[in-house]
């Protein structure tokens, strides 16, 4: 029933008295995939897109990061300094606060 029903996961979950996460797991094949293998499991399209801002890499510097404090990285990243900001996963620009 879950695989063939057109209702949303929330609506079907309320009807069957189960969580929407359970409905999602069955529909995507994360749960009960061995039952009725002939019925297709559908992975819904990604609804949330991560915001990625394009930045000129020549402007990236640890000194322009919000975590740079008193001449050093406040997160204690040992490689911090100079152009390491291009490779740092914690880098945040002071101007916009978005991860780059």
NUVOVEX-982716 format. One record per atom (N, C-alpha, C): residue in one letter; chain; x, y, z. Coordinates in nm, 2 decimals. Layout:
BEGIN
<atom><resn>A</resn><chain>A</chain><x>X</x><y>Y</y><z>Z</z></atom>
...
end
This chain:
BEGIN
<atom><resn>X</resn><chain>A</chain><x>0.08</x><y>-0.12</y><z>0.00</z></atom>
<atom><resn>X</resn><chain>A</chain><x>0.00</x><y>0.00</y><z>0.00</z></atom>
<atom><resn>X</resn><chain>A</chain><x>0.09</x><y>0.13</y><z>0.00</z></atom>
<atom><resn>X</resn><chain>A</chain><x>0.19</x><y>0.13</y><z>0.08</z></atom>
<atom><resn>X</resn><chain>A</chain><x>0.28</x><y>0.25</y><z>0.09</z></atom>
<atom><resn>X</resn><chain>A</chain><x>0.34</x><y>0.28</y><z>-0.04</z></atom>
<atom><resn>X</resn><chain>A</chain><x>0.39</x><y>0.18</y><z>-0.11</z></atom>
<atom><resn>X</resn><chain>A</chain><x>0.46</x><y>0.20</y><z>-0.24</z></atom>
<atom><resn>X</resn><chain>A</chain><x>0.37</x><y>0.25</y><z>-0.35</z></atom>
<atom><resn>X</resn><chain>A</chain><x>0.24</x><y>0.21</y><z>-0.34</z></atom>
<atom><resn>X</resn><chain>A</chain><x>0.15</x><y>0.25</y><z>-0.45</z></atom>
<atom><resn>X</resn><chain>A</chain><x>0.06</x><y>0.37</y><z>-0.42</z></atom>
<atom><resn>X</resn><chain>A</chain><x>0.05</x><y>0.41</y><z>-0.29</z></atom>
<atom><resn>X</resn><chain>A</chain><x>-0.03</x><y>0.52</y><z>-0.25</z></atom>
<atom><resn>X</resn><chain>A</chain><x>0.03</x><y>0.66</y><z>-0.30</z></atom>
<atom><resn>X</resn><chain>A</chain><x>-0.06</x><y>0.74</y><z>-0.35</z></atom>
<atom><resn>X</resn><chain>A</chain><x>-0.02</x><y>0.87</y><z>-0.40</z></atom>
<atom><resn>X</resn><chain>A</chain><x>-0.01</x><y>0.98</y><z>-0.29</z></atom>
<atom><resn>X</resn><chain>A</chain><x>-0.06</x><y>0.95</y><z>-0.17</z></atom>
<atom><resn>X</resn><chain>A</chain><x>-0.06</x><y>1.06</y><z>-0.07</z></atom>
<atom><resn>X</resn><chain>A</chain><x>0.08</x><y>1.08</y><z>-0.02</z></atom>
<atom><resn>X</resn><chain>A</chain><x>0.10</x><y>1.20</y><z>0.04</z></atom>
<atom><resn>X</resn><chain>A</chain><x>0.23</x><y>1.24</y><z>0.09</z></atom>
<atom><resn>X</resn><chain>A</chain><x>0.26</x><y>1.15</y><z>0.21</z></atom>
<atom><resn>X</resn><chain>A</chain><x>0.39</x><y>1.15</y><z>0.25</z></atom>
<atom><resn>X</resn><chain>A</chain><x>0.43</x><y>1.07</y><z>0.37</z></atom>
<atom><resn>X</resn><chain>A</chain><x>0.36</x><y>1.11</y><z>0.49</z></atom>
<atom><resn>X</resn><chain>A</chain><x>0.34</x><y>1.24</y><z>0.51</z></atom>
<atom><resn>X</resn><chain>A</chain><x>0.27</x><y>1.29</y><z>0.63</z></atom>
<atom><resn>X</resn><chain>A</chain><x>0.12</x><y>1.24</y><z>0.63</z></atom>
<atom><resn>X</resn><chain>A</chain><x>0.05</x><y>1.25</y><z>0.52</z></atom>
<atom><resn>X</resn><chain>A</chain><x>-0.08</x><y>1.21</y><z>0.52</z></atom>
<atom><resn>X</resn><chain>A</chain><x>-0.10</x><y>1.06</y><z>0.54</z></atom>
<atom><resn>X</resn><chain>A</chain><x>-0.01</x><y>0.98</y><z>0.47</z></atom>
<atom><resn>X</resn><chain>A</chain><x>-0.02</x><y>0.84</y><z>0.48</z></atom>
<atom><resn>X</resn><chain>A</chain><x>0.02</x><y>0.79</y><z>0.62</z></atom>
<atom><resn>X</resn><chain>A</chain><x>0.12</x><y>0.86</y><z>0.68</z></atom>
<atom><resn>X</resn><chain>A</chain><x>0.16</x><y>0.83</y><z>0.81</z></atom>
<atom><resn>X</resn><chain>A</chain><x>0.05</x><y>0.85</y><z>0.91</z></atom>
<atom><resn>X</resn><chain>A</chain><x>-0.02</x><y>0.96</y><z>0.90</z></atom>
<atom><resn>X</resn><chain>A</chain><x>-0.14</x><y>0.98</y><z>0.99</z></atom>
<atom><resn>X</resn><chain>A</chain><x>-0.24</x><y>0.87</y><z>0.97</z></atom>
<atom><resn>X</resn><chain>A</chain><x>-0.27</x><y>0.84</y><z>0.85</z></atom>
<atom><resn>X</resn><chain>A</chain><x>-0.37</x><y>0.74</y><z>0.82</z></atom>
<atom><resn>X</resn><chain>A</chain><x>-0.33</x><y>0.60</y><z>0.87</z></atom>
<atom><resn>X</resn><chain>A</chain><x>-0.20</x><y>0.56</y><z>0.86</z></atom>
<atom><resn>X</resn><chain>A</chain><x>-0.16</x><y>0.43</y><z>0.91</z></atom>
<atom><resn>X</resn><chain>A</chain><x>-0.11</x><y>0.43</y><z>1.05</z></atom>
<atom><resn>X</resn><chain>A</chain><x>-0.10</x><y>0.55</y><z>1.11</z></atom>
<atom><resn>X</resn><chain>A</chain><x>-0.05</x><y>0.57</y><z>1.25</z></atom>
<atom><resn>X</resn><chain>A</chain><x>0.09</x><y>0.53</y><z>1.26</z></atom>
<atom><resn>X</resn><chain>A</chain><x>0.17</x><y>0.57</y><z>1.17</z></atom>
<atom><resn>X</resn><chain>A</chain><x>0.32</x><y>0.56</y><z>1.17</z></atom>
<atom><resn>X</resn><chain>A</chain><x>0.38</x><y>0.69</y><z>1.14</z></atom>
<atom><resn>X</resn><chain>A</chain><x>0.51</x><y>0.70</y><z>1.16</z></atom>
<atom><resn>X</resn><chain>A</chain><x>0.58</x><y>0.83</y><z>1.14</z></atom>
<atom><resn>X</resn><chain>A</chain><x>0.60</x><y>0.85</y><z>0.99</z></atom>
<atom><resn>X</resn><chain>A</chain><x>0.61</x><y>0.97</y><z>0.94</z></atom>
<atom><resn>X</resn><chain>A</chain><x>0.64</x><y>1.00</y><z>0.80</z></atom>
<atom><resn>X</resn><chain>A</chain><x>0.78</x><y>0.95</y><z>0.76</z></atom>
<atom><resn>X</resn><chain>A</chain><x>0.87</x><y>0.94</y><z>0.86</z></atom>
<atom><resn>X</resn><chain>A</chain><x>1.01</x><y>0.89</y><z>0.83</z></atom>
<atom><resn>X</resn><chain>A</chain><x>1.00</x><y>0.74</y><z>0.80</z></atom>
<atom><resn>X</resn><chain>A</chain><x>0.91</x><y>0.67</y><z>0.86</z></atom>
<atom><resn>X</resn><chain>A</chain><x>0.89</x><y>0.52</y><z>0.83</z></atom>
<atom><resn>X</resn><chain>A</chain><x>0.83</x><y>0.51</y><z>0.68</z></atom>
<atom><resn>X</resn><chain>A</chain><x>0.74</x><y>0.59</y><z>0.65</z></atom>
<atom><resn>X</resn><chain>A</chain><x>0.69</x><y>0.59</y><z>0.51</z></atom>
<atom><resn>X</resn><chain>A</chain><x>0.80</x><y>0.62</y><z>0.41</z></atom>
<atom><resn>X</resn><chain>A</chain><x>0.88</x><y>0.72</y><z>0.44</z></atom>
<atom><resn>X</resn><chain>A</chain><x>0.99</x><y>0.76</y><z>0.35</z></atom>
<atom><resn>X</resn><chain>A</chain><x>1.09</x><y>0.64</y><z>0.34</z></atom>
<atom><resn>X</resn><chain>A</chain><x>1.12</x><y>0.57</y><z>0.45</z></atom>
<atom><resn>X</resn><chain>A</chain><x>1.22</x><y>0.46</y><z>0.44</z></atom>
<atom><resn>X</resn><chain>A</chain><x>1.17</x><y>0.35</y><z>0.36</z></atom>
<atom><resn>X</resn><chain>A</chain><x>1.04</x><y>0.32</y><z>0.37</z></atom>
<atom><resn>X</resn><chain>A</chain><x>0.98</x><y>0.21</y><z>0.28</z></atom>
<atom><resn>X</resn><chain>A</chain><x>0.98</x><y>0.25</y><z>0.14</z></atom>
<atom><resn>X</resn><chain>A</chain><x>0.95</x><y>0.38</y><z>0.11</z></atom>
<atom><resn>X</resn><chain>A</chain><x>0.94</x><y>0.42</y><z>-0.03</z></atom>
<atom><resn>X</resn><chain>A</chain><x>1.08</x><y>0.43</y><z>-0.10</z></atom>
<atom><resn>X</resn><chain>A</chain><x>1.18</x><y>0.46</y><z>-0.02</z></atom>
<atom><resn>X</resn><chain>A</chain><x>1.31</x><y>0.47</y><z>-0.08</z></atom>
<atom><resn>X</resn><chain>A</chain><x>1.39</x><y>0.34</y><z>-0.07</z></atom>
<atom><resn>X</resn><chain>A</chain><x>1.33</x><y>0.24</y><z>-0.01</z></atom>
<atom><resn>X</resn><chain>A</chain><x>1.40</x><y>0.11</y><z>-0.01</z></atom>
<atom><resn>X</resn><chain>A</chain><x>1.49</x><y>0.09</y><z>0.11</z></atom>
<atom><resn>X</resn><chain>A</chain><x>1.49</x><y>0.18</y><z>0.20</z></atom>
<atom><resn>X</resn><chain>A</chain><x>1.58</x><y>0.16</y><z>0.32</z></atom>
<atom><resn>X</resn><chain>A</chain><x>1.52</x><y>0.07</y><z>0.42</z></atom>
<atom><resn>X</resn><chain>A</chain><x>1.39</x><y>0.04</y><z>0.41</z></atom>
<atom><resn>X</resn><chain>A</chain><x>1.33</x><y>-0.06</y><z>0.50</z></atom>
<atom><resn>X</resn><chain>A</chain><x>1.23</x><y>-0.15</y><z>0.41</z></atom>
<atom><resn>X</resn><chain>A</chain><x>1.23</x><y>-0.27</y><z>0.44</z></atom>
<atom><resn>X</resn><chain>A</chain><x>1.14</x><y>-0.37</y><z>0.38</z></atom>
<atom><resn>X</resn><chain>A</chain><x>1.16</x><y>-0.38</y><z>0.23</z></atom>
<atom><resn>X</resn><chain>A</chain><x>1.29</x><y>-0.36</y><z>0.18</z></atom>
<atom><resn>X</resn><chain>A</chain><x>1.31</x><y>-0.37</y><z>0.04</z></atom>
<atom><resn>X</resn><chain>A</chain><x>1.30</x><y>-0.51</y><z>-0.02</z></atom>
<atom><resn>X</resn><chain>A</chain><x>1.30</x><y>-0.61</y><z>0.07</z></atom>
<atom><resn>X</resn><chain>A</chain><x>1.29</x><y>-0.75</y><z>0.03</z></atom>
<atom><resn>X</resn><chain>A</chain><x>1.15</x><y>-0.79</y><z>0.00</z></atom>
<atom><resn>X</resn><chain>A</chain><x>1.05</x><y>-0.71</y><z>0.05</z></atom>
<atom><resn>X</resn><chain>A</chain><x>0.91</x><y>-0.74</y><z>0.02</z></atom>
<atom><resn>X</resn><chain>A</chain><x>0.87</x><y>-0.67</y><z>-0.11</z></atom>
<atom><resn>X</resn><chain>A</chain><x>0.81</x><y>-0.75</y><z>-0.19</z></atom>
<atom><resn>X</resn><chain>A</chain><x>0.76</x><y>-0.70</y><z>-0.32</z></atom>
<atom><resn>X</resn><chain>A</chain><x>0.87</x><y>-0.63</y><z>-0.40</z></atom>
<atom><resn>X</resn><chain>A</chain><x>0.98</x><y>-0.70</y><z>-0.43</z></atom>
<atom><resn>X</resn><chain>A</chain><x>1.09</x><y>-0.64</y><z>-0.50</z></atom>
<atom><resn>X</resn><chain>A</chain><x>1.05</x><y>-0.59</y><z>-0.64</z></atom>
<atom><resn>X</resn><chain>A</chain><x>0.94</x><y>-0.64</y><z>-0.69</z></atom>
<atom><resn>X</resn><chain>A</chain><x>0.90</x><y>-0.60</y><z>-0.83</z></atom>
<atom><resn>X</resn><chain>A</chain><x>0.84</x><y>-0.46</y><z>-0.83</z></atom>
<atom><resn>X</resn><chain>A</chain><x>0.80</x><y>-0.41</y><z>-0.71</z></atom>
<atom><resn>X</resn><chain>A</chain><x>0.75</x><y>-0.27</y><z>-0.71</z></atom>
<atom><resn>X</resn><chain>A</chain><x>0.87</x><y>-0.17</y><z>-0.70</z></atom>
<atom><resn>X</resn><chain>A</chain><x>0.87</x><y>-0.07</y><z>-0.78</z></atom>
<atom><resn>X</resn><chain>A</chain><x>0.98</x><y>0.02</y><z>-0.77</z></atom>
<atom><resn>X</resn><chain>A</chain><x>0.99</x><y>0.11</y><z>-0.65</z></atom>
<atom><resn>X</resn><chain>A</chain><x>1.11</x><y>0.13</y><z>-0.60</z></atom>
<atom><resn>X</resn><chain>A</chain><x>1.13</x><y>0.22</y><z>-0.49</z></atom>
<atom><resn>X</resn><chain>A</chain><x>1.18</x><y>0.35</y><z>-0.55</z></atom>
<atom><resn>X</resn><chain>A</chain><x>1.12</x><y>0.46</y><z>-0.51</z></atom>
<atom><resn>X</resn><chain>A</chain><x>1.15</x><y>0.59</y><z>-0.57</z></atom>
<atom><resn>X</resn><chain>A</chain><x>1.22</x><y>0.68</y><z>-0.47</z></atom>
<atom><resn>X</resn><chain>A</chain><x>1.33</x><y>0.73</y><z>-0.51</z></atom>
<atom><resn>X</resn><chain>A</chain><x>1.40</x><y>0.83</y><z>-0.43</z></atom>
<atom><resn>X</resn><chain>A</chain><x>1.36</x><y>0.97</y><z>-0.47</z></atom>
<atom><resn>X</resn><chain>A</chain><x>1.29</x><y>1.04</y><z>-0.38</z></atom>
<atom><resn>X</resn><chain>A</chain><x>1.24</x><y>1.17</y><z>-0.42</z></atom>
<atom><resn>X</resn><chain>A</chain><x>1.35</x><y>1.27</y><z>-0.46</z></atom>
<atom><resn>X</resn><chain>A</chain><x>1.32</x><y>1.37</y><z>-0.54</z></atom>
<atom><resn>X</resn><chain>A</chain><x>1.42</x><y>1.46</y><z>-0.57</z></atom>
<atom><resn>X</resn><chain>A</chain><x>1.46</x><y>1.55</y><z>-0.45</z></atom>
<atom><resn>X</resn><chain>A</chain><x>1.58</x><y>1.59</y><z>-0.45</z></atom>
<atom><resn>X</resn><chain>A</chain><x>1.63</x><y>1.67</y><z>-0.34</z></atom>
<atom><resn>X</resn><chain>A</chain><x>1.56</x><y>1.80</y><z>-0.33</z></atom>
<atom><resn>X</resn><chain>A</chain><x>1.50</x><y>1.83</y><z>-0.22</z></atom>
<atom><resn>X</resn><chain>A</chain><x>1.42</x><y>1.95</y><z>-0.21</z></atom>
<atom><resn>X</resn><chain>A</chain><x>1.50</x><y>2.07</y><z>-0.16</z></atom>
<atom><resn>X</resn><chain>A</chain><x>1.60</x><y>2.04</y><z>-0.08</z></atom>
<atom><resn>X</resn><chain>A</chain><x>1.68</x><y>2.15</y><z>-0.03</z></atom>
<atom><resn>X</resn><chain>A</chain><x>1.82</x><y>2.15</y><z>-0.10</z></atom>
<atom><resn>X</resn><chain>A</chain><x>1.85</x><y>2.27</y><z>-0.14</z></atom>
<atom><resn>X</resn><chain>A</chain><x>1.98</x><y>2.29</y><z>-0.21</z></atom>
<atom><resn>X</resn><chain>A</chain><x>2.07</x><y>2.37</y><z>-0.13</z></atom>
<atom><resn>X</resn><chain>A</chain><x>2.19</x><y>2.32</y><z>-0.11</z></atom>
<atom><resn>X</resn><chain>A</chain><x>2.28</x><y>2.39</y><z>-0.02</z></atom>
<atom><resn>X</resn><chain>A</chain><x>2.33</x><y>2.52</y><z>-0.09</z></atom>
<atom><resn>X</resn><chain>A</chain><x>2.32</x><y>2.63</y><z>-0.02</z></atom>
<atom><resn>X</resn><chain>A</chain><x>2.36</x><y>2.76</y><z>-0.08</z></atom>
<atom><resn>X</resn><chain>A</chain><x>2.52</x><y>2.76</y><z>-0.09</z></atom>
<atom><resn>X</resn><chain>A</chain><x>2.56</x><y>2.78</y><z>-0.21</z></atom>
<atom><resn>X</resn><chain>A</chain><x>2.70</x><y>2.79</y><z>-0.23</z></atom>
<atom><resn>X</resn><chain>A</chain><x>2.73</x><y>2.92</y><z>-0.31</z></atom>
<atom><resn>X</resn><chain>A</chain><x>2.81</x><y>3.00</y><z>-0.24</z></atom>
<atom><resn>X</resn><chain>A</chain><x>2.84</x><y>3.13</y><z>-0.30</z></atom>
<atom><resn>X</resn><chain>A</chain><x>2.98</x><y>3.12</y><z>-0.37</z></atom>
<atom><resn>X</resn><chain>A</chain><x>2.99</x><y>3.17</y><z>-0.49</z></atom>
<atom><resn>X</resn><chain>A</chain><x>3.11</x><y>3.18</y><z>-0.56</z></atom>
<atom><resn>X</resn><chain>A</chain><x>3.20</x><y>3.29</y><z>-0.51</z></atom>
<atom><resn>X</resn><chain>A</chain><x>3.32</x><y>3.26</y><z>-0.48</z></atom>
<atom><resn>X</resn><chain>A</chain><x>3.41</x><y>3.36</y><z>-0.42</z></atom>
<atom><resn>X</resn><chain>A</chain><x>3.54</x><y>3.35</y><z>-0.50</z></atom>
<atom><resn>X</resn><chain>A</chain><x>3.59</x><y>3.47</y><z>-0.53</z></atom>
<atom><resn>X</resn><chain>A</chain><x>3.72</x><y>3.48</y><z>-0.59</z></atom>
<atom><resn>X</resn><chain>A</chain><x>3.83</x><y>3.42</y><z>-0.50</z></atom>
<atom><resn>X</resn><chain>A</chain><x>3.89</x><y>3.31</y><z>-0.53</z></atom>
<atom><resn>X</resn><chain>A</chain><x>3.99</x><y>3.24</y><z>-0.45</z></atom>
<atom><resn>X</resn><chain>A</chain><x>4.10</x><y>3.33</y><z>-0.41</z></atom>
<atom><resn>X</resn><chain>A</chain><x>4.14</x><y>3.43</y><z>-0.49</z></atom>
<atom><resn>X</resn><chain>A</chain><x>4.25</x><y>3.51</y><z>-0.46</z></atom>
<atom><resn>X</resn><chain>A</chain><x>4.22</x><y>3.60</y><z>-0.34</z></atom>
<atom><resn>X</resn><chain>A</chain><x>4.10</x><y>3.61</y><z>-0.30</z></atom>
<atom><resn>X</resn><chain>A</chain><x>4.07</x><y>3.69</y><z>-0.18</z></atom>
<atom><resn>X</resn><chain>A</chain><x>4.06</x><y>3.61</y><z>-0.05</z></atom>
<atom><resn>X</resn><chain>A</chain><x>4.07</x><y>3.48</y><z>-0.06</z></atom>
<atom><resn>X</resn><chain>A</chain><x>4.06</x><y>3.39</y><z>0.06</z></atom>
<atom><resn>X</resn><chain>A</chain><x>4.19</x><y>3.40</y><z>0.14</z></atom>
<atom><resn>X</resn><chain>A</chain><x>4.18</x><y>3.43</y><z>0.26</z></atom>
<atom><resn>X</resn><chain>A</chain><x>4.29</x><y>3.44</y><z>0.35</z></atom>
<atom><resn>X</resn><chain>A</chain><x>4.24</x><y>3.41</y><z>0.49</z></atom>
<atom><resn>X</resn><chain>A</chain><x>4.32</x><y>3.34</y><z>0.57</z></atom>
<atom><resn>X</resn><chain>A</chain><x>4.28</x><y>3.31</y><z>0.71</z></atom>
<atom><resn>X</resn><chain>A</chain><x>4.25</x><y>3.44</y><z>0.78</z></atom>
<atom><resn>X</resn><chain>A</chain><x>4.32</x><y>3.55</y><z>0.75</z></atom>
<atom><resn>X</resn><chain>A</chain><x>4.30</x><y>3.67</y><z>0.82</z></atom>
<atom><resn>X</resn><chain>A</chain><x>4.17</x><y>3.73</y><z>0.79</z></atom>
<atom><resn>X</resn><chain>A</chain><x>4.10</x><y>3.69</y><z>0.69</z></atom>
<atom><resn>X</resn><chain>A</chain><x>3.97</x><y>3.74</y><z>0.66</z></atom>
<atom><resn>X</resn><chain>A</chain><x>3.86</x><y>3.65</y><z>0.71</z></atom>
<atom><resn>X</resn><chain>A</chain><x>3.89</x><y>3.55</y><z>0.78</z></atom>
<atom><resn>X</resn><chain>A</chain><x>3.80</x><y>3.45</y><z>0.83</z></atom>
<atom><resn>X</resn><chain>A</chain><x>3.74</x><y>3.50</y><z>0.97</z></atom>
<atom><resn>X</resn><chain>A</chain><x>3.62</x><y>3.47</y><z>1.00</z></atom>
<atom><resn>X</resn><chain>A</chain><x>3.56</x><y>3.51</y><z>1.12</z></atom>
<atom><resn>X</resn><chain>A</chain><x>3.62</x><y>3.43</y><z>1.24</z></atom>
<atom><resn>X</resn><chain>A</chain><x>3.69</x><y>3.32</y><z>1.22</z></atom>
<atom><resn>X</resn><chain>A</chain><x>3.75</x><y>3.25</y><z>1.32</z></atom>
<atom><resn>X</resn><chain>A</chain><x>3.89</x><y>3.29</y><z>1.35</z></atom>
<atom><resn>X</resn><chain>A</chain><x>3.94</x><y>3.39</y><z>1.28</z></atom>
<atom><resn>X</resn><chain>A</chain><x>4.08</x><y>3.44</y><z>1.30</z></atom>
<atom><resn>X</resn><chain>A</chain><x>4.07</x><y>3.54</y><z>1.41</z></atom>
<atom><resn>X</resn><chain>A</chain><x>4.15</x><y>3.52</y><z>1.52</z></atom>
<atom><resn>X</resn><chain>A</chain><x>4.14</x><y>3.61</y><z>1.64</z></atom>
<atom><resn>X</resn><chain>A</chain><x>4.27</x><y>3.62</y><z>1.70</z></atom>
<atom><resn>X</resn><chain>A</chain><x>4.31</x><y>3.74</y><z>1.73</z></atom>
<atom><resn>X</resn><chain>A</chain><x>4.44</x><y>3.77</y><z>1.79</z></atom>
<atom><resn>X</resn><chain>A</chain><x>4.56</x><y>3.70</y><z>1.72</z></atom>
<atom><resn>X</resn><chain>A</chain><x>4.56</x><y>3.71</y><z>1.59</z></atom>
<atom><resn>X</resn><chain>A</chain><x>4.67</x><y>3.66</y><z>1.51</z></atom>
<atom><resn>X</resn><chain>A</chain><x>4.68</x><y>3.51</y><z>1.49</z></atom>
<atom><resn>X</resn><chain>A</chain><x>4.57</x><y>3.44</y><z>1.53</z></atom>
<atom><resn>X</resn><chain>A</chain><x>4.57</x><y>3.29</y><z>1.51</z></atom>
<atom><resn>X</resn><chain>A</chain><x>4.43</x><y>3.24</y><z>1.49</z></atom>
<atom><resn>X</resn><chain>A</chain><x>4.42</x><y>3.12</y><z>1.45</z></atom>
<atom><resn>X</resn><chain>A</chain><x>4.29</x><y>3.05</y><z>1.43</z></atom>
<atom><resn>X</resn><chain>A</chain><x>4.23</x><y>3.02</y><z>1.57</z></atom>
<atom><resn>X</resn><chain>A</chain><x>4.11</x><y>3.07</y><z>1.60</z></atom>
<atom><resn>X</resn><chain>A</chain><x>4.04</x><y>3.04</y><z>1.73</z></atom>
<atom><resn>X</resn><chain>A</chain><x>4.00</x><y>2.90</y><z>1.74</z></atom>
<atom><resn>X</resn><chain>A</chain><x>3.99</x><y>2.83</y><z>1.62</z></atom>
<atom><resn>X</resn><chain>A</chain><x>3.95</x><y>2.69</y><z>1.62</z></atom>
<atom><resn>X</resn><chain>A</chain><x>4.07</x><y>2.60</y><z>1.64</z></atom>
<atom><resn>X</resn><chain>A</chain><x>4.19</x><y>2.66</y><z>1.65</z></atom>
<atom><resn>X</resn><chain>A</chain><x>4.32</x><y>2.59</y><z>1.67</z></atom>
<atom><resn>X</resn><chain>A</chain><x>4.35</x><y>2.49</y><z>1.56</z></atom>
<atom><resn>X</resn><chain>A</chain><x>4.32</x><y>2.53</y><z>1.44</z></atom>
<atom><resn>X</resn><chain>A</chain><x>4.36</x><y>2.45</y><z>1.32</z></atom>
<atom><resn>X</resn><chain>A</chain><x>4.51</x><y>2.47</y><z>1.30</z></atom>
<atom><resn>X</resn><chain>A</chain><x>4.59</x><y>2.36</y><z>1.31</z></atom>
<atom><resn>X</resn><chain>A</chain><x>4.73</x><y>2.38</y><z>1.31</z></atom>
<atom><resn>X</resn><chain>A</chain><x>4.79</x><y>2.43</y><z>1.18</z></atom>
<atom><resn>X</resn><chain>A</chain><x>4.72</x><y>2.41</y><z>1.07</z></atom>
<atom><resn>X</resn><chain>A</chain><x>4.77</x><y>2.45</y><z>0.94</z></atom>
<atom><resn>X</resn><chain>A</chain><x>4.73</x><y>2.60</y><z>0.91</z></atom>
<atom><resn>X</resn><chain>A</chain><x>4.65</x><y>2.66</y><z>0.99</z></atom>
<atom><resn>X</resn><chain>A</chain><x>4.60</x><y>2.79</y><z>0.96</z></atom>
<atom><resn>X</resn><chain>A</chain><x>4.70</x><y>2.90</y><z>0.94</z></atom>
<atom><resn>X</resn><chain>A</chain><x>4.67</x><y>2.99</y><z>0.85</z></atom>
<atom><resn>X</resn><chain>A</chain><x>4.76</x><y>3.10</y><z>0.82</z></atom>
<atom><resn>X</resn><chain>A</chain><x>4.78</x><y>3.11</y><z>0.67</z></atom>
<atom><resn>X</resn><chain>A</chain><x>4.79</x><y>3.23</y><z>0.62</z></atom>
<atom><resn>X</resn><chain>A</chain><x>4.81</x><y>3.25</y><z>0.48</z></atom>
<atom><resn>X</resn><chain>A</chain><x>4.70</x><y>3.20</y><z>0.39</z></atom>
<atom><resn>X</resn><chain>A</chain><x>4.73</x><y>3.12</y><z>0.29</z></atom>
<atom><resn>X</resn><chain>A</chain><x>4.64</x><y>3.08</y><z>0.19</z></atom>
<atom><resn>X</resn><chain>A</chain><x>4.57</x><y>2.95</y><z>0.23</z></atom>
<atom><resn>X</resn><chain>A</chain><x>4.59</x><y>2.90</y><z>0.35</z></atom>
<atom><resn>X</resn><chain>A</chain><x>4.52</x><y>2.77</y><z>0.39</z></atom>
<atom><resn>X</resn><chain>A</chain><x>4.37</x><y>2.79</y><z>0.38</z></atom>
<atom><resn>X</resn><chain>A</chain><x>4.32</x><y>2.91</y><z>0.39</z></atom>
<atom><resn>X</resn><chain>A</chain><x>4.17</x><y>2.93</y><z>0.39</z></atom>
<atom><resn>X</resn><chain>A</chain><x>4.11</x><y>2.86</y><z>0.27</z></atom>
<atom><resn>X</resn><chain>A</chain><x>4.18</x><y>2.85</y><z>0.16</z></atom>
<atom><resn>X</resn><chain>A</chain><x>4.12</x><y>2.79</y><z>0.04</z></atom>
<atom><resn>X</resn><chain>A</chain><x>4.08</x><y>2.64</y><z>0.06</z></atom>
<atom><resn>X</resn><chain>A</chain><x>4.16</x><y>2.57</y><z>0.15</z></atom>
<atom><resn>X</resn><chain>A</chain><x>4.13</x><y>2.43</y><z>0.18</z></atom>
<atom><resn>X</resn><chain>A</chain><x>4.06</x><y>2.41</y><z>0.31</z></atom>
<atom><resn>X</resn><chain>A</chain><x>4.04</x><y>2.51</y><z>0.39</z></atom>
<atom><resn>X</resn><chain>A</chain><x>3.98</x><y>2.50</y><z>0.52</z></atom>
<atom><resn>X</resn><chain>A</chain><x>3.83</x><y>2.48</y><z>0.51</z></atom>
<atom><resn>X</resn><chain>A</chain><x>3.78</x><y>2.38</y><z>0.58</z></atom>
<atom><resn>X</resn><chain>A</chain><x>3.63</x><y>2.35</y><z>0.58</z></atom>
<atom><resn>X</resn><chain>A</chain><x>3.56</x><y>2.44</y><z>0.68</z></atom>
<atom><resn>X</resn><chain>A</chain><x>3.63</x><y>2.51</y><z>0.77</z></atom>
<atom><resn>X</resn><chain>A</chain><x>3.57</x><y>2.60</y><z>0.86</z></atom>
<atom><resn>X</resn><chain>A</chain><x>3.57</x><y>2.74</y><z>0.82</z></atom>
<atom><resn>X</resn><chain>A</chain><x>3.63</x><y>2.77</y><z>0.71</z></atom>
<atom><resn>X</resn><chain>A</chain><x>3.64</x><y>2.91</y><z>0.67</z></atom>
<atom><resn>X</resn><chain>A</chain><x>3.51</x><y>2.98</y><z>0.65</z></atom>
<atom><resn>X</resn><chain>A</chain><x>3.49</x><y>3.10</y><z>0.71</z></atom>
<atom><resn>X</resn><chain>A</chain><x>3.38</x><y>3.18</y><z>0.69</z></atom>
<atom><resn>X</resn><chain>A</chain><x>3.43</x><y>3.32</y><z>0.67</z></atom>
<atom><resn>X</resn><chain>A</chain><x>3.37</x><y>3.38</y><z>0.56</z></atom>
<atom><resn>X</resn><chain>A</chain><x>3.41</x><y>3.52</y><z>0.53</z></atom>
<atom><resn>X</resn><chain>A</chain><x>3.35</x><y>3.61</y><z>0.62</z></atom>
<atom><resn>X</resn><chain>A</chain><x>3.42</x><y>3.72</y><z>0.67</z></atom>
<atom><resn>X</resn><chain>A</chain><x>3.37</x><y>3.82</y><z>0.76</z></atom>
<atom><resn>X</resn><chain>A</chain><x>3.25</x><y>3.90</y><z>0.69</z></atom>
<atom><resn>X</resn><chain>A</chain><x>3.26</x><y>3.91</y><z>0.56</z></atom>
<atom><resn>X</resn><chain>A</chain><x>3.16</x><y>4.00</y><z>0.49</z></atom>
<atom><resn>X</resn><chain>A</chain><x>3.02</x><y>3.94</y><z>0.49</z></atom>
<atom><resn>X</resn><chain>A</chain><x>3.01</x><y>3.81</y><z>0.47</z></atom>
<atom><resn>X</resn><chain>A</chain><x>2.88</x><y>3.75</y><z>0.45</z></atom>
<atom><resn>X</resn><chain>A</chain><x>2.84</x><y>3.64</y><z>0.55</z></atom>
<atom><resn>X</resn><chain>A</chain><x>2.94</x><y>3.58</y><z>0.62</z></atom>
<atom><resn>X</resn><chain>A</chain><x>2.91</x><y>3.48</y><z>0.71</z></atom>
<atom><resn>X</resn><chain>A</chain><x>2.87</x><y>3.34</y><z>0.65</z></atom>
<atom><resn>X</resn><chain>A</chain><x>2.88</x><y>3.33</y><z>0.52</z></atom>
<atom><resn>X</resn><chain>A</chain><x>2.84</x><y>3.21</y><z>0.45</z></atom>
<atom><resn>X</resn><chain>A</chain><x>2.96</x><y>3.12</y><z>0.44</z></atom>
<atom><resn>X</resn><chain>A</chain><x>2.95</x><y>2.99</y><z>0.45</z></atom>
<atom><resn>X</resn><chain>A</chain><x>3.06</x><y>2.90</y><z>0.43</z></atom>
<atom><resn>X</resn><chain>A</chain><x>3.09</x><y>2.90</y><z>0.28</z></atom>
<atom><resn>X</resn><chain>A</chain><x>3.22</x><y>2.90</y><z>0.25</z></atom>
<atom><resn>X</resn><chain>A</chain><x>3.26</x><y>2.90</y><z>0.11</z></atom>
<atom><resn>X</resn><chain>A</chain><x>3.33</x><y>2.78</y><z>0.08</z></atom>
end
